Amino acid sequence: MRGFYLLKFEKPTDAEHALDATDLAILDLLQRNCKQPLAEIGKQVGLTAPSVVERIHKLEEAGVIVGYVALLEARAVGKDVTAFIGVSISHPRAFESFEKEVEQAADVLECHHVTGQHTLMLKVKTESTETLEALIDRIRAIEGVTRTETMVVLSTHTERTCVSLDIEEAPQPRRSRRPGRARLRRSADAAE
């Protein structure tokens, strides 16, 4: 991918990570600004910076956090045309070759297997209608593609990059007591 850096983490195959309210709060803050200092995140969630680092590492290892990116204003870098391209594929055997080909097309941002009249839906950002037309021609030339339908975006009202998180419904984190403090309290009770 040209001019785009993505740090990716591999998800352990058997790992399941139960998210608590603190994990979700950390994720929400990272989605909004992953460059903010860990100490600041810690203040907002009631943890020390090392505890935040530990939680983030666990979220990365569990595959909840899959990478960190810089979000760009597409028009500022010359990508003036956004479009959705519905693609119909003749047979499921054609999926693999189509997906490999589409991965090589830098202007394709997303590729989704969908229900409805199309098999796949692509979201693309490109320089102009000429480069969009060339991309459509390239997609139509892929083996198994029987039809495409392109919808050019005239304006965008809402385009989110953050996944909605229901922090209020999440379980509260379990706070463990330090064994030394528990013993001191018992000793004090016994002295009375």
N, C-alpha and C positions, 0 to 999 in steps of 0.2 A: 504494500500500500504506500503510495507516494505521499510524503509529507505528513504522515500519521503514525504516531507511536502508541502502541498498546502493550502494557505489561500484563501478561496473562498468568494465572495460577492454575495448576492442575488440581482437579477435585479428586480426593481419595474415593475409590469406588464404594467402600462400605461405610463411609462417614455420614452420620446424620447429626445435624447440629440444631438443638432446640434453642430457639431465639427467645430471650427474655426482653423486657422493656428497655433495659440498658443497651443491649445489643442493637435493638431497633433504633434507639435514639442516636447511637454512634453511627449507624448506617445512614440515618437521615441527615446528620450533620456532614458526613463524608460525601453524600450525593450532592449536597448544596455547595460544598467547597472542600475538596480533598486536600487542599494545600494549607488549610488552617493549622496552627500549631496544635500538637497533641495535648499540651497542657491546657489550651483553651477548650478543646473537646472535653477533657477531663473535668474542668470546672463546670461545664454545662450538664454533665451527666453524674457528677459527684464521685469521680474516680481520680487517682493520680495518673500522670502521664505514662508511667510504666504499666499500670493496669490497663490503660487504653491500648497501648501497644500490644499487650498480651491478647486482649480481646480481638483486636484487628487481625492479628496473626491467626488466631483460631478461626475467624470468619473467612480468611483467605484459604486456609487449609481445608475448610469444610466446603469450599466452592461457592459460598454465599457472595463474597467479593471476587469478581472474576477479572478485574483490571481497573486501571486508572487512566483517564484520558483528558485532553484539553478539548473543550467544546468550542467550535469555531463558528463565526458568522459566515455562512457559505458565500454570500454575495461579496464579502470583503476579500475573499480569496478567488473570486472570479467564477464561482458556481452560481449562475443567475437563474437557472431553470431547475425546478423540482417537478418530478412526475412520478406517477404510479403506473406500473406496467403490469397488466394482467396477462398471464401466460398460460396457454392450454398445452398440455403434453399428451402425446398419443398413447403412451403406455408407461406403467410404473417402472419398467426397465430403463427408461430414458432419464429418470431422475438423477442418477449418479453422474452421468456425463454432463447433464445440464448444470448441476450444482458445481462441478469442477470448473466448468467454463465460466459460470457467473462469478465464482470466487476470483477469477483473474480480471474481471471488469471493475476497475477502481471506482467508477462512478455509481456502482450499485452499492447502496448503503445497507439495504435489508432485503432478505428473500424469505417469504413465508409460504408454507403449504396451507391453502385455504379451502373453505367450502364455497359453493356457489358455482357460477359459470366458468370460473378460471381454476386451474390447478394450483398455480403459484401467483403470488403478488410481490412485485419488486418495488422498492422505493429507491429512486435515483436522484442524484443532483449532478448537473453537468453545466458546461459553460454556456451553451446556446442551443437553439432549436436544431442547428446543423449537427452538433455533436450528439444531441438526443436522437436524431434520425439515424446517425451512424451506429449508435448503441442499439437501437431497435433492429436495424439490419443485422447486426452481429448476433443478437438474441434469436431472431427468426432463422438464422443460418444454423443454429444448434440442432443436432439430430434429435428428432422426436417432438420438436415444437410445431404445433399445427396452427396456432393462432395467437395473436397478441392484440391487446387493446390498451391504448395509452391515454391516461388522463393527466393533462398538464395542470399544475397548481397555479391558480391566478393570485391567490393571497393565502396567508396562513394566519389563523387567529390563535391557535394553541398548538404548541409543539413542545412536549415535555421530555425531559431526559431522566427525571426522578421517578422511581417506582413508589407508588403510594404505600405507606407503612402505617398500620393501625397500632400505634404505640400504646394507646389506652387499653386495648384488649389483651395485650401481651402479659404473660406472667411476670411478676416482679422478681428481680434477682434474689437469690438466696444469699443471705449474709451469714458467713460462718463466724462463730465466736472463737476467740483465741483461748486455747485450753488453760493458759496461765491465769487469765482473768476469772474464768469459771471457778478454778480452785481457790483463788483468793476470796471470792464471795462466799464459798462454802465454809472456808476457814473462819471468816468474819461471823457468819451465822452460828457456827459451832461455839465461838467464844462467848456469845450472848447468853 
